[in-house]
Amino acid sequence: MTANERKIAQSHFNDLCKLIGHATPLEADPSGMWFTFEAGANKAEGGHGWADVFLRGKFAWEYKGKHADLDKAYVQLCQYREALENPPLLIVSDIARIEIHTNFTNTVKRVITITLDDLLTPQGLDQLKAAFENPNAFKARETTEQVTQAATKEFAHLAESLRARFVAPQPAAHFLIRILFCLFAEDIGLLPNRLFSRMVKKTWMRPADLTQQLRNLFRKMADGGWFGTDEILHFNGGLFDNDTAFDLDAGDLNILTKVSNLDWSSIKPSIFGTLFERSLDPSKRSQIGAHYTSKEDILLIAKPSAPAEYMHMDEHRNAIAESDTARYE
């Protein structure tokens, strides 16, 4: 951010404070200990950075220029959050928009957008005021576990559908892991513009078209480059080592449509090793959703490569295949 952009951002923030009757950082904390501009913080991946605004116990706030990619701004802010005592709210803004991301433990992540027009309404002002005074007002009622269990059950149906069509365990698990990764990736900004969900929606009544589009996408994710008007990063690690995709029926497409509306950034990726083990083994199906393991928040991913969590899932896929293949031969 240039000096001029920084000046504009700080002026904008001071105006917001005045709008809701809250003291500015300089008025409330001249020493800059708990409410300040330019809060220094160590990054999770190493190095040092600055959060544009910090209010202890309430939020960390990152400004970007007009029409900037706020998803990238959020990923950047995530790198500071531990050094800033994990505030309950992580807020990004390009002046015209304010996006409030919740950062509560074991709850579903929410994103609340406030526009300039919203600030002309009582509801918009109340939301902005709550960020300063009552962050808990944004906490979701559902827990991460509840939403993860719901997603797990839906993917168990997909696994059973592939089993019924005699798709072998190893390629079935690999295919479903790729879908899972795409859902996560689009909700944390690694796949742009909700690409996967748009693809599912546009091909809802055309399963064969979806299969072809998935193959095209998997190939592009293996190498990086342009997919239509969207630029795709290169994802390494072997998750997209080929373009295999299986035809899905109408019921499967309904499931994909349903799960694509979930906030996948709030779902624990670690459960899916258990999901495939249980869903591909009918004798263990009643145990689906029973086991969770805490893992580092996948939203810290900022590099164009498949994260270690998914490489771990690929290992699960191989182990599952070895134990189940005999039943299909």
HUCORTA-V469665 format. One record per helix or strand. SS is the DSSP state (a for helix, b for strand). FROM is the first residue (numbers start at 1). TO is the last residue. If there is no record, write none. Layout:
ss->SS from->FROM to->TO
ss->SS from->FROM to->TO
This chain:
ss->a from->3 to->19
ss->a from->25 to->28
ss->b from->35 to->42
ss->b from->48 to->55
ss->b from->59 to->63
ss->a from->70 to->78
ss->b from->89 to->93
ss->b from->97 to->102
ss->b from->107 to->107
ss->b from->111 to->115
ss->a from->118 to->120
ss->a from->122 to->133
ss->a from->135 to->138
ss->b from->143 to->143
ss->a from->144 to->164
ss->a from->169 to->187
ss->a from->192 to->202
ss->a from->207 to->223
ss->b from->225 to->227
ss->b from->230 to->232
ss->a from->250 to->260
ss->a from->264 to->266
ss->a from->271 to->279
ss->a from->282 to->287
ss->a from->298 to->300
ss->a from->308 to->328
